[in-house]
Amino acid sequence: MNIKEYFTRISYQGSYEKPDLATLTDIFQHHIRAVPFENLSIHCGESIELDLEATYNKIVKKKRGGWCMENNHLLSWVLKTLGYNITLLGSKVYVPEYDAYAEEIDHLLLKVVLDDGKSYIVDGGFGMVYQMWQPMELISGTDQLQTPGVFRFLEEGGLWYLEKVKRKQWVPNQSLSTSHNVDKEVCRRVYLFTLEPRDIEDFRACNAHLQTAPDSLFVTKSMCSLQTADGVRALVGWKLTEIKYNYKDNMDLVEIRILADEEVEKTLKEKFSVTLDKKLVPVNTSRLSLF
């Protein structure tokens, strides 16, 4: 695995001599704007492997994306190679439709401790509108303003909770919007986690379950999202959503279009720079909201 080949993949040309916050942030932002959060393998008849070399080949050599256990696992290798102090953590994602967190860990994220002793959470594998754009300092109760919105951690008895304060959304084509609670939901819980160190082996069962269980969100929806210079775009099933953050008056612009079958492959190439080896069968049968 070649760190310079990875930097070419994410179009990173900056310095990486010093493992500081500025370098960490720069690399991170290049990653989330180049590497999609996607589960398309599941809907192409491919399996998602956690072997780091397989992930490297998929994301770097084939220019694909991946989900949290691929994106953040690859990022952990990159950052360790550059001299950062990295710990893998496991979290349980919040599902608003059930008003509950997952029973078992189902999301991988990273803790980075810098030379000044400060700890940061780096998560390049959540996607959609809940994708952080900068490493977040691991402090409780402090609003951390980023372009996507205000994020914050809350700590209670060793449990850490990530929340995001949402802006209002302006959706010109309301007939295509399925977000039933856009205006009611001001703050969204994203996930909870502990600081217990994890190993990639701790995610094997979760990785298998999420790509095979009939009720898994990733089985019931094909998805591909990518952060842009001023927002995020996502293809879920046949629905293409493009969001421009803070378009006007603390409001995000949400544009939605339903694609025809023959447009899906072209859209993946043009909007996400993704070319698939096998035929994608789009799926969107779950009512669970991603936005």
N, C-alpha and C positions, 0 to 999 in steps of 0.2 A: 504494500500500500504506500502510495507516494503522496506526501503532503502537498507538493507543488501541483500535482495532477488534480487534487481536491480543490486547491485555490483557483485553478483554471476553470473547474466546473462551476464554481460560484462567482467567477469573475472578480476575485479579490486580488488587488495589486498593492495593497498597503504593507506596512511594516509588520513583522511578527517576531521581532527580536526580544521584546520585553513583554512578559505575561501580565499586563496591567488591564485595568477596566476599559480604557479606551480601545485597546486592541481587541479585547473580548467582545465589546459591543459592536465594533466594526465587522468582525468576522461573522458574528451572529446575525447581523442584519443582512449581510450578503447571502448567508445561508437561507434564511426564510424567504428571500425574494428570488432565489434561484431554484430551490428544491421544494416541490409541492408536498403538501400533506395529502396523501392519497392512499386508497385501499383498492386500486383498480386490479391488482393481481388476483384478488378473490373472485372478481367477475370476469377474469380472462382464463380461468382454469389453472392458475398458477398458485403455488403455496408461498407464504411469507416466512422466510427463514430468519433466525436470529444470529446465525453465524456472521461474524463481523466482516469476513472477506466477501461473503455473498452479498451483504448489505452494501459494501464498498463497490462491488461490481455493478450492482443494480443502480445505485444513486450516482456514482461518479462516472463509471464507464458507459453505462447505458442511458445516463441522463434522465433517470426516472425519479420519482419521489418515494415516499414511504410514510408509515404511521409512526407514532411516538417511539416505539421500540426499535425502529430503524433509524429515524432521524437523530434521536438523542444518543443512541448507542454510537453512531458514527461521529457525532459531535464530541462525545466523551473521548474517543480515540484522537481526534484532531487536537483537542485542548490539552490532553495529557502529553501528546507529542510536542506541544509548544511550551510545556513546563508548568501548566496550571495544576492546581490541587483539586482533583475531581472526585466526587462521591455520587454514585447512582442512588436515587431515592424512588420509592414507589408511592403512588397516590390512588385514591378512589374518586372517580369522576361523579359529579352531581348530575342527576337526571331530573330536570324540573317537572316533567310530566308525572313522575312518581313521587316527587318531593323527597327524594332519598339519594344517598350516596351508594355506590356499588358496594357489594358485600365483601369482595376481595379486591386487592390492588389490580387495577386495569390500565394504569398509565405510568410511564417511566419519565422521570425528569432528573435534572442534574443540580447538585450543589457545588458551587465553586468558591473556594476560600482563597482570597488574594493575599499578597505579602503583608498588607497592612492589617490583616486579621479579620477584615470584614467578609461576611458570607453573602453570596448571591445565588438566587435560583435562576437557572438557565433552562428554558423549555422551548425547543425549536420544533416540537412535534404535537401541537394541539390543533393548529389550523383554524380556519373560519375566522369569526370576529373575536374569538377569545384567545387568539395568538398574541402573546406579549411581543413587543418590538425591541425591548431592551432587557438586559439582565435586571432582575429585581432584587434589591437589597433585602436580606432576610431579617426584617424588623416588623414587629406587630403594631397594627393600628395606625400606620402612616400611609396616607394617600400617595401613590406614585403615579404622576401624570405621564401618560404616553400618548402618542398619536391615536391609537385605537380607542382610548378612553382612560379612565382612572382605575388603576389596579391597586389592591391592597391585600396584605396578609393580616390575619387575626390568629393569635395563638391562645389556646385554652388547654391547660393541663397536658402539654406535650403534643397536642394536635394542632397542626397549622392549617388554616383555611385560606384559599385564594378566592377573592371576589373581584368582580369588575362592575363598575358603575357605567350604565349604558346611556348613550345619548338618545334623543328621539330620532326616529327615522322618517325620512320623506320617501314614500314609495309612489312614484307617478302612476304605475300600473297596478293598482290595488287588487284587481281581479286575479292576479297571479300570485299574490302573497298569501302564504298559509300560516304566517305567524299570528296566532290568535291572541297573543298577549304583548304585542310590541309596545303599546303605550302604557300598559299597567306595570310592566316589569322594569323597575328603575335600577335595581342591583341584582346581578346574577351570581350565585355561587358557582364556582367552576370546579374545584376539587379540594379534597383534604389530604394531608400527608403527614408523616412523621419524619424525623431525622435519622431513622434507623438505616444504616448503610445496607444497600442491596447489591446483589450480583446479577448479571444478565440471566443466570440460571433460574433466578426467582420468578422470571417472567415467561418461562417456557409454557407452563400450563395455560396462563392467560393468553399468550400468543396463539395457541392452538384453539382455545375456546372461542375467542373473538372472531376467528375466521371460519368457524364451523357451526356454532350454535344457531338454530333457526331464528331465535329472537335477538341475536346480536345486531346492534345498529349497523355494523360493518357488513353484515350479510344482507340486511334488508335495504341498504342504500349503497350505491356506488358513488364515490365522491372523490373530488380532486380540488384542492384549494391552494391558492398561491397569494402571498402578500405582494402588494405593488408599491410604487413610490408614494401613493397617497391613499391607499385603501386595501381592499382584498377582492379577489374574484373566486368564485366557486362553481363547479359543475357537479350537481347532485342529481343522479339519474339523467333526465333530459333538461333539467332546469339550470340555466346559467344565470347566476346572480353576480352583479358587479357593484361594489360599495365604494363610495368616495367618502372618507372620513371628514367630519367637520366641514361639510360642504357650505353651510351657511347657518348662522345663529345657533351654534351648538347642536347641529342636526346633520345626520349622515344621509347621503343620497343613496337610495337602493334601487337599482335598475334590474329588472327581471325579464328573461326571455326564455321561452320554451323552444328547444331545438328539435328539428326533425332527425330521424335516425341517421340520415346521410350527412348531417352536419356535425355529429358528435366527434368523429375522428379528426376532422379538420379543425374543430374548435380546440381539441386537446393539443394539437400541434401549434396552432397560432396563439392561443391564450396562455398555455401552460408549458409549451416546449416539450411536450410528452409524445413520444412515438411508441406504440405498443407492439410487441412481437406477435401477440395473439389477438383474436377478435374480442372486443369488449361487448358484453351484454349489459346495457345499463339497467339499473334497478332503483326504484324508489317507492317501496311499499310501506315503509314505517311512517307513523305520524309523529315520531319524536322530532322535536325542533333542533336545528343546528345553529339557529341565529337568535 
